[in-house]
Amino acid sequence: MSEIAVTAPSTSDAQPAEQEKLAFGGPVGALVMMTLLPALTLYLWASVHRHGGALVLPNAALLAELPRPSLSALGWLVGWCGFQLLLDVVLPGRDYVGLVQKDGVRRTYRLNGLASLLVTLAALAGSIAGGVVHGAAAVEQLGSLLITSILASYLFSVLLYLFGKPASTRAGDVIYGYFMGTALNPRVGRVDLKMLMESKVAMSGWLVLAILMAHAEYERTGAVSLPMMLVVGFQALYTFDFFWFEEAMLSTWDINNENYGFMLAFAFLVWMPFSFSLQSQYLVYADPQLSGAAALALILLNLAGYYIFRSSNLQKHRFKTQPGSKIWGREPEFIQTARGTKLLASGWWSLARHSNYLGDLMMALAWCLACGLTHLVPFFYFLYFAPLLVDRERRDDQHCARKYGADWDRYRERVPYRIVPFIY
Ligand code: NDP
């Protein structure tokens, strides 16, 4: 994997605070998030696995229920990450040159995510068939695995912090740098750590957990319920799509603009696998009744969301990488920027500036609704995801306004809606 410096690399990776408005409230906000987010994942685990999805008061009794880290959980975590690293290194892949990133560098990535997912699922099926792993054991280990992964993300972030060789030792800068990261895309040899952890470790880990939860339900009740089939099916579609269009990840904000620090380390090791699989975890115990009509409506909602999500992301990706491609049967319209690049103003990108977020939110809603309306906790994914994408859109908007200046103003005038065409 090689790197091509397109413009002089910026020093802003190490000192983001100097050039950009501090995200998340700066060091204080970072400290709060680094405390509250892990606590929240533990709370959600206790709600689902100890109280059937009910919201309970966070009191001493709840504290006593919280899981403890264990050596066997550490073994599973290290084994999982090691297995994904091995697949990353040994499976054949194709080299793909990404976009110019925040530091002015164009990096080449070796993509083999789909093969890796298939091998992982085959290994999972073999392990379940051979009795090496099974759903009930996964449910039993899940709490320990969660707290062990949280501790691992704190430790791993120390390594990530040291990657960027930060110059400032002021406490606020250290905390903020630890949280937001000091290096954009740290690599060890050929392995891009951010890509490995986001795609193979987090995305595949999420699907593996969801499948194990379905197996746990099967072991408990002798069948896999319709809501569980829907949730695991929807999330399998999302995961397969992610790997099928793996190169589209190289035009995302995470890869090109976000440094790799605690925020992303925690997201990939903890948040994505454990909180994205909350619905399937909940369905191990709950049995919401879904009519055929309701199931059909959820399938349609998920597919419509998927279509918007996928087609909008592909439109932008193809516009950037294959400029001749038509959009909705026409030559794409665009705004030529003074920087030399173009802003797409056709297809979904003419209806709202982030229609791709709308598609994602529709799918999220379908996954949550499959769990019925008895408890709020299975809706957690949608409830946090909607404000997250609203905030992300605003941060991206500020970033683009700084980057493109008057050209971005012209784009905003032409496409006034942020996420939902004609509404928001
Ligand atoms: P985008 O893929 O929308 O990327 C935003 C970047 O695209 C901008 O910074 C800008 O980068 C470029 N851009 C914006 N508008 C235009 C335009 N009109 N024409 C050309 N380029 C444009 O954002 P994300 O990376 O946030 O999202 C990608 C997908 O990932 C989305 O579908 C989102 O829903 C999903 N996602 C999922 C999450 C999850 O937890 N499941 C979390 C976050 C995102 P530049 O100036 O460099 O070209």
Residues whose N, C-alpha, C, O or C-beta is under 5 A from the ligand:
A	BS01	NDP	S251 T252 W253 D254 F309 K342 L343 L344 W349 R353 N356 Y357 D360 D396
